[in-house]
Amino acid sequence: MGDIVGEAGFNAVLLSLENIKKTSQADLIVVNAENAASGFGLLPEQAQQLFHHGVNVITSGNHIWQREEIYPMLDQHDRLLRPDNYPQGAPGHGWVILQHHNEKIAVMNLQGRIRMANMVDCPFKAAKNILKKVRSQSALIFLDMHAEDTLEKQALAHFLDGKITAMVGTHTHVQTMDEGILPHGTAYIGDLGLCGSISGVIGSTAEGALSRYTTQLPCRSVPSKEDIVIQGVCITADITSGKSVSIERIHHPFLLS
């Protein structure tokens, strides 16, 4: 599921999870939640609620550092991830292998370098290093690539084609229509989209973005509560080969009462 943006998106995810699991027959749910806390960061209590409601792994990105309250949990909770290619010494970790329905499943989290403010290590090398550790333990390997640039995402997907089950993009909050299975069996989509509002600018009200771009002055984005949607993908994979069988986009409107 795509980036959760703000409390409206967060509440929509909590209220939708049971129905999503039922209708999609999902065995594993991975959610990017780095923008759940008022649009910037994630609070420990929000992470606990997501796990309680059935999320198996939480991924994140550059905004995970906005709330220092989450730092201890990044170190302590194995299923809460931050991009693995941050420099050594940063809180947390970027991959996990979990035992789920009698299968071992690996989930990885990386961040891109093009047009991203943080100076992170090479995601190509980081992915290669993680695979050395996880491929002998699990055929099912999923990657959340948190990145701005389409070129970087597509290049990494082809670099990993046949080596992982699926790579999904996050960060831009705009769902792309390029989902498919690459030649060697890896499912790919450029961006999952978001769980939040699609009526403003990438989940926030339009006024903040307009002020920022017309005045060039700093203006904090405010998550919108209108036109809430749940976006993401449903991936079906073969547990023996680790290759993907299908990838289907999810776009569900949600009305908060």
Short mmCIF file of the C-alpha atoms (twelve columns), coordinates in Angstrom:
data_MODEL
# 
_entry.id   MODEL 
# 
loop_
_atom_site.group_PDB 
_atom_site.id 
_atom_site.type_symbol 
_atom_site.label_atom_id 
_atom_site.label_alt_id 
_atom_site.label_comp_id 
_atom_site.label_asym_id 
_atom_site.label_seq_id 
_atom_site.Cartn_x 
_atom_site.Cartn_y 
_atom_site.Cartn_z 
_atom_site.pdbx_PDB_model_num 
ATOM 1   C CA . MET A 1   0.000   0.000   0.000   1 
ATOM 2   C CA . GLY A 2   1.227   3.480   -0.925  1 
ATOM 3   C CA . ASP A 3   2.459   6.221   1.389   1 
ATOM 4   C CA . ILE A 4   -0.015  7.008   4.176   1 
ATOM 5   C CA . VAL A 5   -0.499  10.796  4.229   1 
ATOM 6   C CA . GLY A 6   -1.922  12.428  7.353   1 
ATOM 7   C CA . GLU A 7   -4.497  11.299  9.873   1 
ATOM 8   C CA . ALA A 8   -7.287  10.976  7.287   1 
ATOM 9   C CA . GLY A 9   -5.190  8.552   5.261   1 
ATOM 10  C CA . PHE A 10  -4.086  6.739   8.404   1 
ATOM 11  C CA . ASN A 11  -7.662  6.260   9.640   1 
ATOM 12  C CA . ALA A 12  -8.781  5.138   6.191   1 
ATOM 13  C CA . VAL A 13  -6.104  2.434   6.182   1 
ATOM 14  C CA . LEU A 14  -7.090  1.179   9.634   1 
ATOM 15  C CA . LEU A 15  -10.764 1.021   8.669   1 
ATOM 16  C CA . SER A 16  -10.062 -0.595  5.278   1 
ATOM 17  C CA . LEU A 17  -7.538  -3.271  6.196   1 
ATOM 18  C CA . GLU A 18  -10.007 -6.017  7.068   1 
ATOM 19  C CA . ASN A 19  -11.963 -5.555  3.854   1 
ATOM 20  C CA . ILE A 20  -8.794  -5.316  1.739   1 
ATOM 21  C CA . LYS A 21  -7.474  -8.567  3.195   1 
ATOM 22  C CA . LYS A 22  -10.792 -10.262 2.520   1 
ATOM 23  C CA . THR A 23  -11.368 -9.034  -1.038  1 
ATOM 24  C CA . SER A 24  -7.769  -9.458  -2.202  1 
ATOM 25  C CA . GLN A 25  -7.152  -12.642 -0.185  1 
ATOM 26  C CA . ALA A 26  -3.901  -11.025 0.926   1 
ATOM 27  C CA . ASP A 27  -1.423  -13.201 2.817   1 
ATOM 28  C CA . LEU A 28  0.991   -10.353 3.564   1 
ATOM 29  C CA . ILE A 29  0.394   -6.601  3.846   1 
ATOM 30  C CA . VAL A 30  3.208   -4.067  3.548   1 
ATOM 31  C CA . VAL A 31  2.485   -0.368  4.040   1 
ATOM 32  C CA . ASN A 32  4.689   2.704   3.687   1 
ATOM 33  C CA . ALA A 33  3.775   4.930   6.648   1 
ATOM 34  C CA . GLU A 34  6.459   7.635   6.701   1 
ATOM 35  C CA . ASN A 35  3.914   10.472  6.317   1 
ATOM 36  C CA . ALA A 36  1.206   9.255   8.681   1 
ATOM 37  C CA . ALA A 37  1.828   11.828  11.445  1 
ATOM 38  C CA . SER A 38  0.283   15.045  10.104  1 
ATOM 39  C CA . GLY A 39  2.020   14.462  6.796   1 
ATOM 40  C CA . PHE A 40  5.567   14.149  8.154   1 
ATOM 41  C CA . GLY A 41  6.941   11.142  10.017  1 
ATOM 42  C CA . LEU A 42  5.398   8.299   11.985  1 
ATOM 43  C CA . LEU A 43  4.548   8.074   15.687  1 
ATOM 44  C CA . PRO A 44  5.158   4.875   17.704  1 
ATOM 45  C CA . GLU A 45  1.480   4.566   18.619  1 
ATOM 46  C CA . GLN A 46  0.540   4.765   14.930  1 
ATOM 47  C CA . ALA A 47  2.979   1.984   14.072  1 
ATOM 48  C CA . GLN A 48  1.541   -0.167  16.860  1 
ATOM 49  C CA . GLN A 49  -1.994  0.428   15.580  1 
ATOM 50  C CA . LEU A 50  -1.032  -0.596  12.064  1 
ATOM 51  C CA . PHE A 51  0.516   -3.813  13.318  1 
ATOM 52  C CA . HIS A 52  -2.509  -4.466  15.535  1 
ATOM 53  C CA . HIS A 53  -4.887  -4.081  12.579  1 
ATOM 54  C CA . GLY A 54  -3.016  -6.585  10.417  1 
ATOM 55  C CA . VAL A 55  -0.108  -4.829  8.704   1 
ATOM 56  C CA . ASN A 56  2.826   -7.236  8.579   1 
ATOM 57  C CA . VAL A 57  5.653   -4.854  7.640   1 
ATOM 58  C CA . ILE A 58  5.919   -1.050  7.708   1 
ATOM 59  C CA . THR A 59  8.347   0.586   5.279   1 
ATOM 60  C CA . SER A 60  9.376   4.230   5.146   1 
ATOM 61  C CA . GLY A 61  11.695  6.779   3.529   1 
ATOM 62  C CA . ASN A 62  13.309  10.166  4.003   1 
ATOM 63  C CA . HIS A 63  10.477  11.541  6.187   1 
ATOM 64  C CA . ILE A 64  10.778  8.804   8.809   1 
ATOM 65  C CA . TRP A 65  13.323  11.031  10.584  1 
ATOM 66  C CA . GLN A 66  10.810  13.861  11.124  1 
ATOM 67  C CA . ARG A 67  9.564   12.404  14.441  1 
ATOM 68  C CA . GLU A 68  12.331  11.516  16.865  1 
ATOM 69  C CA . GLU A 69  9.844   9.576   18.995  1 
ATOM 70  C CA . ILE A 70  10.040  6.749   16.445  1 
ATOM 71  C CA . TYR A 71  13.839  6.342   16.669  1 
ATOM 72  C CA . PRO A 72  13.870  3.795   19.550  1 
ATOM 73  C CA . MET A 73  11.196  1.724   17.830  1 
ATOM 74  C CA . LEU A 74  13.250  1.661   14.614  1 
ATOM 75  C CA . ASP A 75  15.964  -0.114  16.586  1 
ATOM 76  C CA . GLN A 76  13.659  -2.356  18.588  1 
ATOM 77  C CA . HIS A 77  10.999  -3.566  16.128  1 
ATOM 78  C CA . ASP A 78  12.211  -5.873  13.368  1 
ATOM 79  C CA . ARG A 79  9.153   -5.287  11.105  1 
ATOM 80  C CA . LEU A 80  9.473   -1.500  11.107  1 
ATOM 81  C CA . LEU A 81  11.928  -0.570  8.352   1 
ATOM 82  C CA . ARG A 82  13.790  2.499   7.172   1 
ATOM 83  C CA . PRO A 83  15.852  2.606   3.943   1 
ATOM 84  C CA . ASP A 84  18.842  0.322   4.395   1 
ATOM 85  C CA . ASN A 85  21.292  2.555   2.515   1 
ATOM 86  C CA . TYR A 86  21.481  5.292   5.151   1 
ATOM 87  C CA . PRO A 87  24.975  5.672   6.647   1 
ATOM 88  C CA . GLN A 88  26.062  3.385   9.455   1 
ATOM 89  C CA . GLY A 89  24.932  4.754   12.805  1 
ATOM 90  C CA . ALA A 90  21.460  5.823   11.715  1 
ATOM 91  C CA . PRO A 91  18.713  4.257   13.850  1 
ATOM 92  C CA . GLY A 92  16.995  1.148   12.570  1 
ATOM 93  C CA . HIS A 93  17.468  -1.333  9.755   1 
ATOM 94  C CA . GLY A 94  16.342  -1.791  6.164   1 
ATOM 95  C CA . TRP A 95  15.304  -5.407  5.719   1 
ATOM 96  C CA . VAL A 96  13.594  -8.234  7.540   1 
ATOM 97  C CA . ILE A 97  12.883  -11.924 7.016   1 
ATOM 98  C CA . LEU A 98  9.641   -13.003 8.628   1 
ATOM 99  C CA . GLN A 99  8.048   -16.401 9.052   1 
ATOM 100 C CA . HIS A 100 4.520   -16.097 7.699   1 
ATOM 101 C CA . HIS A 101 2.035   -18.853 6.810   1 
ATOM 102 C CA . ASN A 102 4.860   -21.430 6.980   1 
ATOM 103 C CA . GLU A 103 6.919   -19.435 4.462   1 
ATOM 104 C CA . LYS A 104 9.927   -17.184 4.941   1 
ATOM 105 C CA . ILE A 105 9.401   -13.817 3.264   1 
ATOM 106 C CA . ALA A 106 11.973  -11.048 2.930   1 
ATOM 107 C CA . VAL A 107 11.026  -7.364  2.727   1 
ATOM 108 C CA . MET A 108 13.634  -4.737  1.819   1 
ATOM 109 C CA . ASN A 109 13.534  -0.935  1.965   1 
ATOM 110 C CA . LEU A 110 15.883  1.333   -0.019  1 
ATOM 111 C CA . GLN A 111 16.035  5.015   -0.943  1 
ATOM 112 C CA . GLY A 112 17.046  6.666   -4.195  1 
ATOM 113 C CA . ARG A 113 19.732  9.312   -4.620  1 
ATOM 114 C CA . ILE A 114 18.529  11.394  -7.575  1 
ATOM 115 C CA . ARG A 115 16.732  14.624  -6.552  1 
ATOM 116 C CA . MET A 116 16.573  13.452  -2.924  1 
ATOM 117 C CA . ALA A 117 17.916  15.687  -0.161  1 
ATOM 118 C CA . ASN A 118 19.596  12.948  1.887   1 
ATOM 119 C CA . MET A 119 23.073  11.725  0.899   1 
ATOM 120 C CA . VAL A 120 22.554  7.965   1.061   1 
ATOM 121 C CA . ASP A 121 24.724  5.100   -0.121  1 
ATOM 122 C CA . CYS A 122 24.292  3.514   -3.553  1 
ATOM 123 C CA . PRO A 123 20.964  1.602   -3.628  1 
ATOM 124 C CA . PHE A 124 22.310  -0.792  -6.280  1 
ATOM 125 C CA . LYS A 125 25.203  -1.870  -4.056  1 
ATOM 126 C CA . ALA A 126 22.952  -1.948  -0.987  1 
ATOM 127 C CA . ALA A 127 20.449  -4.211  -2.740  1 
ATOM 128 C CA . LYS A 128 23.230  -6.541  -3.845  1 
ATOM 129 C CA . ASN A 129 24.593  -6.746  -0.300  1 
ATOM 130 C CA . ILE A 130 21.173  -7.503  1.199   1 
ATOM 131 C CA . LEU A 131 20.513  -10.227 -1.361  1 
ATOM 132 C CA . LYS A 132 23.707  -12.007 -0.320  1 
ATOM 133 C CA . LYS A 133 22.146  -12.362 3.138   1 
ATOM 134 C CA . VAL A 134 18.527  -13.178 2.288   1 
ATOM 135 C CA . ARG A 135 18.415  -15.215 -0.938  1 
ATOM 136 C CA . SER A 136 19.569  -18.410 0.749   1 
ATOM 137 C CA . GLN A 137 16.772  -18.071 3.295   1 
ATOM 138 C CA . SER A 138 13.808  -16.946 1.202   1 
ATOM 139 C CA . ALA A 139 12.687  -17.118 -2.427  1 
ATOM 140 C CA . LEU A 140 10.050  -14.451 -1.796  1 
ATOM 141 C CA . ILE A 141 11.720  -11.033 -1.677  1 
ATOM 142 C CA . PHE A 142 9.875   -7.710  -1.879  1 
ATOM 143 C CA . LEU A 143 11.442  -4.242  -2.175  1 
ATOM 144 C CA . ASP A 144 10.033  -0.790  -1.441  1 
ATOM 145 C CA . MET A 145 12.222  1.630   -3.411  1 
ATOM 146 C CA . HIS A 146 11.569  5.094   -1.998  1 
ATOM 147 C CA . ALA A 147 12.731  7.433   -4.747  1 
ATOM 148 C CA . GLU A 148 11.873  10.490  -6.802  1 
ATOM 149 C CA . ASP A 149 13.363  9.587   -10.166 1 
ATOM 150 C CA . THR A 150 11.651  7.218   -12.604 1 
ATOM 151 C CA . LEU A 151 14.912  6.447   -14.403 1 
ATOM 152 C CA . GLU A 152 16.569  5.350   -11.162 1 
ATOM 153 C CA . LYS A 153 13.599  3.175   -10.199 1 
ATOM 154 C CA . GLN A 154 13.343  1.449   -13.575 1 
ATOM 155 C CA . ALA A 155 17.087  0.874   -13.741 1 
ATOM 156 C CA . LEU A 156 17.142  -0.738  -10.305 1 
ATOM 157 C CA . ALA A 157 14.132  -2.893  -11.200 1 
ATOM 158 C CA . HIS A 158 15.959  -4.279  -14.246 1 
ATOM 159 C CA . PHE A 159 19.143  -4.682  -12.188 1 
ATOM 160 C CA . LEU A 160 17.170  -6.886  -9.781  1 
ATOM 161 C CA . ASP A 161 14.914  -8.608  -12.328 1 
ATOM 162 C CA . GLY A 162 14.863  -12.328 -11.598 1 
ATOM 163 C CA . LYS A 163 16.623  -11.817 -8.263  1 
ATOM 164 C CA . ILE A 164 13.622  -10.542 -6.290  1 
ATOM 165 C CA . THR A 165 9.872   -11.152 -6.413  1 
ATOM 166 C CA . ALA A 166 8.761   -7.532  -6.732  1 
ATOM 167 C CA . MET A 167 9.951   -3.956  -6.573  1 
ATOM 168 C CA . VAL A 168 7.451   -1.170  -5.902  1 
ATOM 169 C CA . GLY A 169 8.166   2.547   -5.904  1 
ATOM 170 C CA . THR A 170 7.036   5.012   -3.255  1 
ATOM 171 C CA . HIS A 171 7.641   8.709   -2.428  1 
ATOM 172 C CA . THR A 172 5.911   10.659  -5.240  1 
ATOM 173 C CA . HIS A 173 2.367   9.880   -3.966  1 
ATOM 174 C CA . VAL A 174 1.099   9.698   -7.572  1 
ATOM 175 C CA . GLN A 175 0.097   6.215   -8.696  1 
ATOM 176 C CA . THR A 176 1.678   5.194   -11.984 1 
ATOM 177 C CA . MET A 177 0.180   2.940   -14.645 1 
ATOM 178 C CA . ASP A 178 3.364   1.045   -15.560 1 
ATOM 179 C CA . GLU A 179 2.736   -2.067  -13.497 1 
ATOM 180 C CA . GLY A 180 3.848   -5.361  -15.044 1 
ATOM 181 C CA . ILE A 181 6.114   -8.395  -14.855 1 
ATOM 182 C CA . LEU A 182 9.672   -7.859  -16.087 1 
ATOM 183 C CA . PRO A 183 11.273  -10.434 -18.429 1 
ATOM 184 C CA . HIS A 184 12.816  -12.546 -15.648 1 
ATOM 185 C CA . GLY A 185 9.808   -12.611 -13.329 1 
ATOM 186 C CA . THR A 186 10.048  -9.548  -11.077 1 
ATOM 187 C CA . ALA A 187 6.858   -7.498  -10.647 1 
ATOM 188 C CA . TYR A 188 7.287   -3.722  -10.899 1 
ATOM 189 C CA . ILE A 189 5.362   -0.483  -10.530 1 
ATOM 190 C CA . GLY A 190 6.935   2.975   -10.587 1 
ATOM 191 C CA . ASP A 191 4.868   4.318   -7.699  1 
ATOM 192 C CA . LEU A 192 2.141   2.787   -5.550  1 
ATOM 193 C CA . GLY A 193 0.410   6.137   -5.062  1 
ATOM 194 C CA . LEU A 194 -0.890  7.065   -1.629  1 
ATOM 195 C CA . CYS A 195 -3.380  6.371   1.088   1 
ATOM 196 C CA . GLY A 196 -4.788  9.851   1.540   1 
ATOM 197 C CA . SER A 197 -6.273  12.706  -0.459  1 
ATOM 198 C CA . ILE A 198 -6.104  12.980  -4.246  1 
ATOM 199 C CA . SER A 199 -7.886  16.345  -4.409  1 
ATOM 200 C CA . GLY A 200 -4.908  18.569  -3.588  1 
ATOM 201 C CA . VAL A 201 -1.163  18.248  -4.199  1 
ATOM 202 C CA . ILE A 202 0.356   14.833  -3.369  1 
ATOM 203 C CA . GLY A 203 -1.976  14.397  -0.415  1 
ATOM 204 C CA . SER A 204 -1.908  17.924  0.988   1 
ATOM 205 C CA . THR A 205 -4.076  20.965  0.399   1 
ATOM 206 C CA . ALA A 206 -3.276  22.913  -2.765  1 
ATOM 207 C CA . GLU A 207 -2.934  26.224  -0.910  1 
ATOM 208 C CA . GLY A 208 0.382   25.339  0.703   1 
ATOM 209 C CA . ALA A 209 1.975   24.223  -2.556  1 
ATOM 210 C CA . LEU A 210 0.685   27.288  -4.403  1 
ATOM 211 C CA . SER A 211 2.092   29.613  -1.750  1 
ATOM 212 C CA . ARG A 212 5.459   27.866  -1.788  1 
ATOM 213 C CA . TYR A 213 5.847   27.967  -5.566  1 
ATOM 214 C CA . THR A 214 4.492   31.460  -6.146  1 
ATOM 215 C CA . THR A 215 6.426   33.147  -3.314  1 
ATOM 216 C CA . GLN A 216 9.431   30.790  -2.966  1 
ATOM 217 C CA . LEU A 217 8.964   31.076  0.787   1 
ATOM 218 C CA . PRO A 218 8.883   28.005  3.054   1 
ATOM 219 C CA . CYS A 219 5.367   26.800  3.726   1 
ATOM 220 C CA . ARG A 220 4.515   23.608  5.579   1 
ATOM 221 C CA . SER A 221 2.141   21.277  3.777   1 
ATOM 222 C CA . VAL A 222 -1.144  20.438  5.473   1 
ATOM 223 C CA . PRO A 223 -2.672  17.020  4.655   1 
ATOM 224 C CA . SER A 224 -6.067  17.272  2.986   1 
ATOM 225 C CA . LYS A 225 -9.116  15.426  4.342   1 
ATOM 226 C CA . GLU A 226 -11.034 15.453  1.058   1 
ATOM 227 C CA . ASP A 227 -11.346 12.683  -1.557  1 
ATOM 228 C CA . ILE A 228 -9.525  10.000  0.428   1 
ATOM 229 C CA . VAL A 229 -8.367  6.931   -1.499  1 
ATOM 230 C CA . ILE A 230 -6.496  3.718   -0.772  1 
ATOM 231 C CA . GLN A 231 -3.882  2.964   -3.439  1 
ATOM 232 C CA . GLY A 232 -1.352  0.209   -3.897  1 
ATOM 233 C CA . VAL A 233 -0.947  -3.123  -5.663  1 
ATOM 234 C CA . CYS A 234 -1.852  -6.753  -5.137  1 
ATOM 235 C CA . ILE A 235 0.960   -9.103  -6.180  1 
ATOM 236 C CA . THR A 236 0.588   -12.853 -6.649  1 
ATOM 237 C CA . ALA A 237 3.815   -14.842 -6.517  1 
ATOM 238 C CA . ASP A 238 4.984   -18.444 -6.799  1 
ATOM 239 C CA . ILE A 239 6.392   -19.517 -3.432  1 
ATOM 240 C CA . THR A 240 8.829   -22.034 -4.962  1 
ATOM 241 C CA . SER A 241 10.479  -19.944 -7.657  1 
ATOM 242 C CA . GLY A 242 9.935   -16.586 -5.981  1 
ATOM 243 C CA . LYS A 243 8.796   -15.123 -9.287  1 
ATOM 244 C CA . SER A 244 5.687   -12.991 -9.623  1 
ATOM 245 C CA . VAL A 245 2.618   -14.300 -11.412 1 
ATOM 246 C CA . SER A 246 0.594   -11.079 -11.540 1 
ATOM 247 C CA . ILE A 247 0.467   -7.495  -10.300 1 
ATOM 248 C CA . GLU A 248 -2.783  -5.536  -10.080 1 
ATOM 249 C CA . ARG A 249 -3.209  -1.886  -9.140  1 
ATOM 250 C CA . ILE A 250 -5.534  -0.986  -6.255  1 
ATOM 251 C CA . HIS A 251 -7.486  2.287   -6.176  1 
ATOM 252 C CA . HIS A 252 -10.345 2.371   -3.680  1 
ATOM 253 C CA . PRO A 253 -12.203 5.603   -2.823  1 
ATOM 254 C CA . PHE A 254 -12.874 5.925   0.895   1 
ATOM 255 C CA . LEU A 255 -15.430 8.097   2.683   1 
ATOM 256 C CA . LEU A 256 -14.701 9.020   6.298   1 
ATOM 257 C CA . SER A 257 -17.872 9.349   8.347   1 
# 
